[in-house]
Amino acid sequence: MALKRKKQYDAQIDKLGAARMNIESIIFAVESATTNFAALNAVRTGAQTLQQISRHMYALILASGHYGAILTILQTSFIKGY
């Protein structure tokens, strides 16, 4: 009878070990998803900020009246790949 209980306990220990590994894998996946979500939000914020800066610069260009010089700078930057 004691040997049978020992085998049952050993089987339970094995199942608990497997369950623990599964839980640790899930925790790792959740942490990874959280990190990816934070990175995505940072990229979105950066893109929105760049759009606002671009709009502001465009308004300044229109207000300044120096279209030719600014167009030359933009074309040069585009050709160089900036």
C-alpha positions in Angstrom: 0.0 0.0 0.0 2.8 2.4 0.8 4.5 1.8 -2.5 1.3 2.5 -4.4 0.9 5.9 -2.5 4.6 6.7 -3.2 4.0 6.1 -6.9 0.9 8.3 -6.8 2.8 11.0 -5.1 5.6 10.8 -7.6 3.1 11.0 -10.4 1.5 14.1 -8.8 5.0 15.7 -8.4 5.7 15.1 -12.1 2.3 16.7 -13.0 2.9 19.7 -10.8 6.4 20.1 -12.3 4.9 20.1 -15.8 2.1 22.5 -14.7 4.8 24.8 -13.2 6.8 24.8 -16.5 3.6 25.6 -18.4 2.8 28.5 -16.1 6.3 29.9 -16.4 6.0 29.7 -20.2 2.8 31.6 -20.0 4.3 34.3 -17.7 7.2 34.7 -20.1 4.8 35.1 -23.1 2.8 37.7 -21.2 5.9 39.6 -20.2 7.1 39.5 -23.8 3.7 40.8 -25.1 3.8 43.6 -22.5 7.2 44.7 -23.7 6.1 44.5 -27.3 3.0 46.6 -26.6 5.1 49.2 -24.8 7.5 49.4 -27.8 4.6 49.7 -30.2 3.1 52.5 -28.2 6.5 54.3 -28.2 6.7 53.9 -32.0 3.1 55.3 -32.3 3.9 58.3 -30.1 7.1 58.9 -32.1 5.2 58.8 -35.4 2.6 61.2 -34.1 5.2 63.6 -32.9 7.0 63.5 -36.2 3.7 64.2 -38.0 3.1 67.2 -35.8 6.6 68.5 -36.4 6.2 68.0 -40.1 2.9 69.9 -40.1 4.5 72.7 -38.1 7.5 72.9 -40.5 5.2 72.9 -43.5 3.2 75.8 -42.0 6.5 77.7 -41.3 7.6 77.1 -44.9 4.4 78.5 -46.2 4.6 81.4 -43.9 8.2 82.2 -44.7 7.7 82.4 -48.5 11.1 80.8 -49.2 9.8 78.0 -51.2 12.7 77.7 -53.7 15.5 77.4 -51.1 13.5 75.0 -48.9 12.5 72.9 -51.9 16.2 72.7 -52.9 17.1 71.5 -49.4 14.4 68.9 -49.4 15.3 67.6 -52.8 19.0 67.4 -51.8 18.1 65.5 -48.6 15.8 63.1 -50.5 18.6 62.4 -53.0 21.1 61.7 -50.2 18.6 59.5 -48.4 18.2 61.6 -45.2 
